Amino acid sequence: MTALNASTRRVATAVALAAAAAISLSACSAGQISQTATQVAAVNGNYANQGDISLRNVHIVYPDSASEHSLEAGGTVALAFTAVNESEFQPERLTKITTDKAASVTIAGEVGGRVIKPQTALSAGTPDATVTDDGEQIETDIILVTLNDVAETVRPGLTVPVTFTFERSGEITVDAPVDAGPILDRHESDVSGNAGTGTLAELVGGH
């Protein structure tokens, strides 16, 4: 088995830490009601791996009140994702994104600007910061990706097949969930516990 070097381990650890934090938060909130437990993410983004590319948190963003986006048939919605180039030497380039649930997909910026340098990431939407085990944030370029004239079946709670095409890693298709909104209320009852109002670090570290 080939040993991973320090640089590759940092990227792998960053992805693992993000997944572990999500699992820990999910476990902490199970069966508990508090001021901090009444707001939860509506959906978790999907993921896929192929070649040197790791796609994370792929989902359709729920439009906020200030945006011009809409989930109505014929509307325009934003796509969120993070694409990490795990290669240590070879750059990667995102060439296009397609889906049969929209008339077209727009990637803001020049095609040449979609290059993902080795050990860096390309993100759209509002991605979380990716931090290595050394406490350093991985360099991430942010772009805007929109799905235009979406089909009637693009609805909260459903998924949309989205195909990413990369110059070296090829086509990667991901079923992207449609966000149901930033806040969901939890059901409260007499048997619900009290999770307290601690900080995020305290909640994660408490389990």
The 8 nearest C-alpha neighbors of each residue, nearest first, counted from 0:
[[1, 2, 3, 4, 8, 7, 5, 11],
 [2, 0, 3, 4, 7, 8, 5, 6],
 [1, 3, 0, 4, 8, 5, 7, 6],
 [4, 2, 7, 8, 1, 5, 6, 0],
 [3, 5, 7, 6, 8, 2, 9, 1],
 [6, 4, 8, 7, 9, 3, 10, 2],
 [7, 5, 9, 8, 4, 10, 87, 118],
 [8, 6, 10, 9, 4, 5, 3, 11],
 [7, 9, 11, 5, 6, 10, 12, 3],
 [10, 8, 12, 131, 6, 7, 11, 132],
 [11, 9, 13, 7, 12, 8, 131, 14],
 [12, 10, 8, 14, 13, 9, 15, 7],
 [11, 13, 15, 9, 10, 14, 8, 16],
 [14, 12, 131, 10, 16, 15, 11, 130],
 [13, 15, 17, 11, 12, 16, 18, 10],
 [14, 16, 12, 18, 13, 17, 19, 11],
 [15, 17, 19, 13, 18, 14, 12, 20],
 [18, 16, 20, 14, 15, 19, 13, 21],
 [17, 19, 15, 21, 16, 20, 22, 14],
 [20, 18, 16, 22, 21, 17, 23, 15],
 [19, 21, 23, 17, 22, 18, 16, 24],
 [20, 22, 18, 24, 19, 23, 25, 17],
 [23, 21, 25, 19, 20, 24, 26, 18],
 [24, 22, 20, 26, 25, 21, 203, 19],
 [25, 23, 27, 21, 26, 22, 203, 20],
 [24, 26, 22, 23, 28, 27, 21, 29],
 [27, 25, 23, 29, 24, 28, 22, 206],
 [26, 28, 24, 25, 29, 23, 202, 206],
 [27, 29, 31, 25, 26, 36, 30, 24],
 [28, 30, 26, 31, 27, 25, 32, 24],
 [31, 29, 191, 28, 192, 32, 27, 190],
 [32, 30, 192, 28, 29, 191, 194, 193],
 [31, 33, 36, 193, 192, 191, 194, 37],
 [34, 32, 36, 35, 193, 194, 195, 37],
 [33, 35, 36, 37, 196, 32, 195, 38],
 [34, 36, 33, 37, 196, 38, 195, 194],
 [37, 35, 33, 32, 38, 34, 28, 31],
 [36, 38, 185, 184, 35, 34, 33, 32],
 [39, 37, 182, 36, 183, 184, 35, 40],
 [40, 38, 182, 183, 41, 37, 36, 181],
 [39, 41, 42, 181, 182, 38, 43, 183],
 [40, 42, 179, 180, 181, 178, 39, 183],
 [43, 41, 40, 178, 44, 179, 176, 177],
 [42, 44, 45, 56, 41, 40, 176, 58],
 [56, 43, 45, 57, 58, 42, 176, 175],
 [44, 46, 57, 56, 175, 55, 43, 58],
 [47, 45, 55, 54, 56, 57, 44, 173],
 [46, 48, 54, 53, 173, 49, 55, 45],
 [49, 47, 53, 52, 54, 50, 46, 51],
 [50, 48, 52, 51, 168, 53, 47, 171],
 [49, 51, 168, 52, 48, 167, 169, 53],
 [50, 52, 85, 86, 84, 49, 168, 53],
 [53, 51, 84, 49, 50, 83, 48, 85],
 [52, 54, 48, 83, 82, 47, 55, 49],
 [55, 53, 82, 47, 46, 81, 48, 52],
 [54, 56, 46, 81, 57, 80, 45, 53],
 [44, 57, 55, 80, 45, 46, 58, 81],
 [56, 58, 80, 44, 45, 175, 79, 55],
 [59, 57, 175, 44, 176, 79, 177, 78],
 [58, 60, 177, 78, 178, 77, 79, 176],
 [61, 59, 77, 178, 78, 62, 58, 79],
 [60, 62, 178, 180, 179, 63, 59, 177],
 [63, 61, 68, 69, 60, 66, 64, 76],
 [64, 62, 65, 66, 61, 68, 180, 67],
 [63, 65, 66, 62, 67, 68, 69, 61],
 [64, 66, 63, 67, 62, 68, 69, 61],
 [67, 65, 68, 63, 64, 62, 69, 76],
 [68, 66, 69, 65, 62, 75, 64, 63],
 [67, 69, 75, 76, 66, 62, 74, 70],
 [70, 68, 74, 71, 75, 76, 62, 67],
 [69, 71, 74, 72, 76, 154, 153, 75],
 [70, 72, 74, 69, 73, 151, 149, 153],
 [73, 71, 151, 150, 74, 149, 70, 148],
 [72, 74, 148, 149, 71, 150, 75, 147],
 [73, 75, 148, 69, 71, 72, 149, 70],
 [74, 76, 147, 68, 146, 69, 148, 149],
 [77, 75, 68, 146, 145, 69, 70, 78],
 [76, 78, 145, 60, 144, 59, 146, 79],
 [77, 79, 59, 144, 145, 60, 58, 124],
 [80, 78, 124, 123, 58, 57, 59, 60],
 [81, 79, 57, 56, 123, 122, 55, 82],
 [80, 82, 122, 55, 54, 121, 56, 83],
 [81, 83, 54, 121, 120, 53, 122, 52],
 [84, 82, 120, 53, 52, 85, 119, 81],
 [85, 83, 52, 118, 86, 51, 117, 119],
 [84, 86, 51, 118, 83, 52, 87, 117],
 [87, 85, 117, 51, 84, 88, 89, 118],
 [86, 88, 117, 118, 89, 85, 7, 6],
 [87, 89, 86, 117, 90, 118, 116, 85],
 [90, 88, 86, 117, 87, 91, 116, 84],
 [91, 89, 116, 117, 115, 88, 114, 92],
 [92, 90, 115, 114, 167, 166, 116, 89],
 [93, 91, 114, 166, 165, 113, 115, 94],
 [92, 94, 165, 113, 95, 164, 166, 114],
 [93, 95, 165, 164, 92, 166, 110, 96],
 [96, 94, 164, 93, 163, 97, 165, 106],
 [95, 97, 163, 162, 164, 104, 161, 98],
 [98, 96, 162, 161, 104, 95, 163, 99],
 [99, 97, 161, 100, 101, 160, 162, 96],
 [98, 100, 101, 97, 102, 160, 161, 159],
 [101, 99, 150, 98, 149, 159, 102, 153],
 [102, 100, 149, 103, 148, 99, 147, 150],
 [101, 103, 148, 147, 149, 100, 104, 99],
 [104, 102, 147, 101, 146, 105, 97, 148],
 [103, 105, 146, 145, 147, 97, 96, 106],
 [104, 106, 145, 144, 107, 146, 103, 147],
 [107, 105, 144, 143, 108, 104, 145, 142],
 [108, 106, 143, 142, 105, 144, 109, 145],
 [109, 107, 112, 106, 110, 142, 113, 143],
 [108, 110, 112, 111, 107, 113, 106, 114],
 [109, 111, 112, 113, 108, 94, 93, 114],
 [112, 110, 109, 113, 114, 92, 108, 94],
 [111, 113, 109, 110, 114, 108, 92, 115],
 [112, 114, 111, 93, 110, 92, 115, 109],
 [113, 115, 92, 112, 91, 116, 111, 93],
 [116, 114, 91, 90, 92, 120, 121, 119],
 [115, 117, 90, 119, 114, 118, 91, 84],
 [118, 116, 87, 90, 86, 119, 84, 88],
 [117, 119, 85, 84, 87, 86, 116, 10],
 [120, 118, 138, 117, 116, 84, 137, 139],
 [121, 119, 83, 139, 82, 84, 115, 138],
 [120, 122, 140, 82, 139, 81, 141, 115],
 [123, 121, 81, 141, 80, 140, 82, 142],
 [124, 122, 79, 142, 80, 143, 141, 144],
 [123, 125, 79, 126, 78, 143, 80, 122],
 [124, 126, 123, 79, 127, 122, 80, 141],
 [127, 125, 124, 122, 128, 81, 80, 123],
 [128, 126, 129, 125, 17, 81, 56, 130],
 [127, 129, 130, 126, 136, 137, 139, 17],
 [128, 130, 136, 137, 13, 127, 131, 14],
 [131, 129, 136, 135, 13, 134, 137, 128],
 [132, 130, 13, 9, 133, 134, 135, 136],
 [131, 133, 134, 9, 12, 13, 130, 135],
 [134, 132, 131, 135, 9, 130, 136, 13],
 [133, 135, 131, 132, 130, 136, 13, 137],
 [136, 134, 131, 130, 133, 137, 132, 129],
 [135, 137, 130, 129, 131, 138, 134, 128],
 [138, 136, 129, 119, 130, 139, 135, 131],
 [137, 139, 119, 136, 120, 140, 118, 129],
 [140, 138, 120, 121, 119, 137, 141, 122],
 [139, 141, 121, 122, 120, 142, 138, 115],
 [142, 140, 122, 123, 121, 139, 143, 124],
 [143, 141, 123, 107, 122, 144, 140, 106],
 [142, 144, 107, 123, 106, 124, 145, 141],
 [145, 143, 106, 78, 105, 77, 107, 123],
 [146, 144, 77, 105, 76, 104, 78, 147],
 [147, 145, 104, 76, 75, 101, 103, 77],
 [146, 148, 75, 103, 149, 101, 102, 104],
 [149, 147, 73, 74, 102, 101, 75, 150],
 [150, 148, 101, 73, 147, 74, 72, 100],
 [149, 151, 100, 72, 152, 153, 101, 73],
 [150, 152, 72, 153, 149, 71, 154, 73],
 [151, 153, 150, 154, 100, 157, 72, 149],
 [154, 152, 151, 150, 149, 70, 159, 157],
 [153, 155, 152, 157, 177, 156, 70, 151],
 [156, 154, 179, 177, 178, 157, 153, 176],
 [155, 157, 177, 179, 154, 176, 178, 158],
 [158, 156, 155, 177, 154, 176, 153, 159],
 [159, 157, 176, 175, 174, 177, 160, 156],
 [158, 160, 175, 174, 161, 176, 100, 153],
 [161, 159, 174, 173, 175, 98, 172, 158],
 [160, 162, 98, 173, 172, 97, 159, 174],
 [161, 163, 172, 97, 171, 96, 98, 173],
 [164, 162, 96, 171, 170, 95, 172, 165],
 [165, 163, 170, 95, 169, 94, 93, 96],
 [166, 164, 93, 169, 168, 92, 94, 167],
 [165, 167, 92, 169, 168, 91, 94, 93],
 [166, 168, 165, 169, 91, 92, 50, 51],
 [167, 169, 50, 165, 166, 49, 51, 52],
 [170, 168, 165, 164, 167, 166, 171, 163],
 [171, 169, 164, 163, 165, 162, 172, 168],
 [170, 172, 163, 162, 164, 173, 169, 49],
 [173, 171, 162, 161, 163, 170, 160, 174],
 [172, 174, 161, 160, 175, 162, 171, 47],
 [175, 173, 160, 159, 158, 161, 176, 45],
 [174, 176, 58, 159, 158, 57, 173, 45],
 [177, 175, 158, 58, 157, 59, 178, 159],
 [176, 178, 59, 155, 156, 157, 158, 58],
 [179, 177, 61, 180, 155, 60, 42, 59],
 [178, 180, 155, 41, 156, 177, 61, 42],
 [179, 181, 61, 178, 182, 41, 183, 40],
 [180, 182, 40, 41, 183, 179, 39, 61],
 [183, 181, 38, 180, 39, 40, 41, 184],
 [182, 184, 38, 39, 41, 185, 181, 40],
 [185, 183, 37, 38, 186, 182, 39, 36],
 [184, 186, 37, 187, 183, 32, 38, 36],
 [185, 187, 184, 188, 32, 37, 191, 30],
 [188, 186, 191, 185, 32, 189, 190, 31],
 [187, 189, 191, 190, 186, 32, 192, 185],
 [190, 188, 191, 187, 192, 32, 186, 193],
 [191, 189, 188, 192, 187, 30, 31, 32],
 [192, 190, 188, 189, 31, 32, 30, 187],
 [193, 191, 31, 32, 190, 194, 30, 33],
 [192, 194, 32, 195, 33, 31, 191, 196],
 [193, 195, 33, 31, 32, 192, 196, 36],
 [196, 194, 193, 197, 33, 34, 35, 32],
 [195, 197, 35, 34, 194, 198, 33, 36],
 [198, 196, 201, 195, 202, 199, 35, 200],
 [197, 199, 201, 200, 202, 196, 203, 35],
 [198, 200, 202, 201, 203, 197, 204, 24],
 [201, 199, 203, 198, 202, 204, 197, 205],
 [202, 200, 204, 198, 199, 203, 197, 205],
 [201, 203, 199, 205, 200, 204, 198, 197],
 [204, 202, 200, 201, 205, 23, 24, 199],
 [203, 205, 201, 202, 206, 200, 23, 199],
 [204, 206, 202, 203, 201, 27, 200, 23],
 [205, 204, 203, 27, 23, 202, 26, 24]]
